[in-house]
């Protein structure tokens, strides 16, 4: 066992004792401007949390919520591995229900933490870490619901979910606040995604692949004549994401740097990490001999999504422990090598698939080791359990209003 452990970094290399001491300064702050949250979902979540027993740990709720999305991906692989279909109507309803349950559990976990007096920095790391992995998992499910197939439409959906999450995490690192705007991904966009799944279940996924001029009669002529409704929706969403989210994140970081008398320009190179991730994925896929041709896209996305989960989880860890912004993760290496090898034409279909499979195992094992070690160190330092609540007095914590920072 010791010989195996020698191949992995030590716990102190992941997070030092001095960094753990900074957890004493932890305070989770978030602002949610969504009208849906304020007038509808907040009341639903306050009711939903009462359905969970008090012995159920918040992190267990988070993990259970993520499992619904994992089950949906398993259904995709078993019933509709081409991500196109059409599949049976119940499958699309299962997609929508899985997304809704994930969202519900994801929003209830913090309320359960306050309800049971078990709030901790580990809750934010665990919650946002699962959210980071779900960027790819939910993206695969949603692409299947739209009938995008093994195509660049599916890849675009993944790029959108990961880019928006990266910018939000980068913003929170510098501002100390998780900001959700009037229209945001976890609320309005997810609501649309759930409704889109149900629409596919009722009318079939082909409704998203009619000509853009038919699906969007008022503005359809603004798009190329060959575009489908799905192409137009993706283009509109990309524009909205860039101008309505990413640039706002940049502005908020600029304002925070100005207030703290720090250089905003010094923070911009930190974004390069995501672009390196996206460019590596794009170059590998564009020059691949087998991933898109032979239907190995899901394996590729799971590999890339796990690497992305490590990238942003390290940023969250750095935010919680007041460590320097992490600019590199070893899990990017397989993606970068795959991009170089494919671009140089060094792959055959067989060698590329073997390299992809080995990369997937490496990335997943490295991620799990990092996650388990960091969670163990958090639990030891804070004197808590991850998936269970240690006995303590029964405390009912007051709920914050929608305008106050939420503390996990």
Secondary structure in CASP SS format (residue, H / E / C, confidence):
PFRMAT SS
TARGET T0000
AUTHOR 0000-0000-0000
METHOD secondary structure of the structure
MODEL  1
X C 1.00
X H 1.00
X H 1.00
X H 1.00
X H 1.00
X C 1.00
X C 1.00
X C 1.00
X C 1.00
X C 1.00
X H 1.00
X H 1.00
X H 1.00
X H 1.00
X C 1.00
X C 1.00
X H 1.00
X H 1.00
X H 1.00
X H 1.00
X H 1.00
X H 1.00
X H 1.00
X H 1.00
X H 1.00
X C 1.00
X C 1.00
X C 1.00
X C 1.00
X E 1.00
X E 1.00
X E 1.00
X C 1.00
X C 1.00
X H 1.00
X H 1.00
X H 1.00
X H 1.00
X H 1.00
X H 1.00
X H 1.00
X H 1.00
X H 1.00
X H 1.00
X H 1.00
X H 1.00
X H 1.00
X H 1.00
X H 1.00
X H 1.00
X H 1.00
X C 1.00
X C 1.00
X C 1.00
X C 1.00
X C 1.00
X C 1.00
X H 1.00
X H 1.00
X H 1.00
X H 1.00
X H 1.00
X H 1.00
X H 1.00
X H 1.00
X H 1.00
X H 1.00
X H 1.00
X H 1.00
X H 1.00
X H 1.00
X H 1.00
X H 1.00
X H 1.00
X H 1.00
X H 1.00
X H 1.00
X H 1.00
X H 1.00
X C 1.00
X C 1.00
X C 1.00
X C 1.00
X C 1.00
X C 1.00
X C 1.00
X C 1.00
X C 1.00
X H 1.00
X H 1.00
X H 1.00
X H 1.00
X H 1.00
X H 1.00
X H 1.00
X H 1.00
X H 1.00
X H 1.00
X H 1.00
X H 1.00
X H 1.00
X H 1.00
X H 1.00
X H 1.00
X H 1.00
X H 1.00
X H 1.00
X H 1.00
X H 1.00
X H 1.00
X H 1.00
X H 1.00
X H 1.00
X H 1.00
X H 1.00
X H 1.00
X C 1.00
X C 1.00
X C 1.00
X C 1.00
X H 1.00
X H 1.00
X H 1.00
X H 1.00
X H 1.00
X H 1.00
X H 1.00
X H 1.00
X H 1.00
X H 1.00
X H 1.00
X H 1.00
X H 1.00
X H 1.00
X H 1.00
X H 1.00
X H 1.00
X H 1.00
X H 1.00
X H 1.00
X H 1.00
X H 1.00
X H 1.00
X H 1.00
X H 1.00
X C 1.00
X C 1.00
X C 1.00
X C 1.00
X C 1.00
X C 1.00
X H 1.00
X H 1.00
X H 1.00
X H 1.00
X H 1.00
X H 1.00
X H 1.00
X H 1.00
X H 1.00
X H 1.00
X H 1.00
X H 1.00
X H 1.00
X H 1.00
X H 1.00
X H 1.00
X H 1.00
X H 1.00
X H 1.00
X H 1.00
X H 1.00
X H 1.00
X H 1.00
X H 1.00
X C 1.00
X C 1.00
X E 1.00
X E 1.00
X E 1.00
X C 1.00
X C 1.00
X C 1.00
X C 1.00
X H 1.00
X H 1.00
X H 1.00
X H 1.00
X H 1.00
X H 1.00
X H 1.00
X H 1.00
X H 1.00
X H 1.00
X H 1.00
X H 1.00
X H 1.00
X H 1.00
X H 1.00
X H 1.00
X H 1.00
X H 1.00
X H 1.00
X C 1.00
X H 1.00
X H 1.00
X H 1.00
X H 1.00
X H 1.00
X C 1.00
X E 1.00
X H 1.00
X H 1.00
X H 1.00
X H 1.00
X C 1.00
X C 1.00
X C 1.00
X C 1.00
X H 1.00
X H 1.00
X H 1.00
X C 1.00
X C 1.00
X C 1.00
X C 1.00
X C 1.00
X E 1.00
X H 1.00
X H 1.00
X H 1.00
X H 1.00
X H 1.00
X H 1.00
X H 1.00
X H 1.00
X H 1.00
X H 1.00
X H 1.00
X H 1.00
X H 1.00
X H 1.00
X H 1.00
X H 1.00
X H 1.00
X H 1.00
X H 1.00
X H 1.00
X H 1.00
X H 1.00
X H 1.00
X H 1.00
X H 1.00
X H 1.00
X H 1.00
X H 1.00
X H 1.00
X H 1.00
X H 1.00
X C 1.00
X C 1.00
X C 1.00
X C 1.00
X C 1.00
X H 1.00
X H 1.00
X H 1.00
X H 1.00
X H 1.00
X H 1.00
X H 1.00
X H 1.00
X H 1.00
X H 1.00
X H 1.00
X H 1.00
X H 1.00
X H 1.00
X H 1.00
X H 1.00
X H 1.00
X H 1.00
X H 1.00
X H 1.00
X H 1.00
X H 1.00
X C 1.00
X C 1.00
X C 1.00
X C 1.00
X C 1.00
X C 1.00
X C 1.00
X C 1.00
X C 1.00
X C 1.00
X H 1.00
X H 1.00
X H 1.00
X H 1.00
X H 1.00
X H 1.00
X H 1.00
X H 1.00
X H 1.00
X H 1.00
X H 1.00
X H 1.00
X H 1.00
X H 1.00
X H 1.00
X H 1.00
X H 1.00
X H 1.00
X H 1.00
X H 1.00
X H 1.00
X H 1.00
X H 1.00
X H 1.00
X H 1.00
X C 1.00
X C 1.00
X C 1.00
X C 1.00
X C 1.00
X C 1.00
X C 1.00
X C 1.00
X H 1.00
X H 1.00
X H 1.00
X H 1.00
X H 1.00
X H 1.00
X H 1.00
X H 1.00
X H 1.00
X H 1.00
X H 1.00
X H 1.00
X H 1.00
X H 1.00
X C 1.00
X C 1.00
X C 1.00
X C 1.00
X C 1.00
X H 1.00
X H 1.00
X H 1.00
X H 1.00
X H 1.00
X H 1.00
X H 1.00
X H 1.00
X H 1.00
X H 1.00
X H 1.00
X H 1.00
X H 1.00
X H 1.00
X H 1.00
X H 1.00
X H 1.00
X H 1.00
X H 1.00
X H 1.00
X H 1.00
X H 1.00
X H 1.00
X H 1.00
X H 1.00
X H 1.00
X H 1.00
X H 1.00
X H 1.00
X H 1.00
X H 1.00
X H 1.00
X H 1.00
X H 1.00
X C 1.00
X C 1.00
X C 1.00
X C 1.00
X C 1.00
X C 1.00
X C 1.00
X C 1.00
X C 1.00
X C 1.00
X C 1.00
X C 1.00
X C 1.00
X C 1.00
X C 1.00
X C 1.00
X C 1.00
X C 1.00
X C 1.00
X C 1.00
X C 1.00
X C 1.00
X C 1.00
X C 1.00
X C 1.00
X C 1.00
END
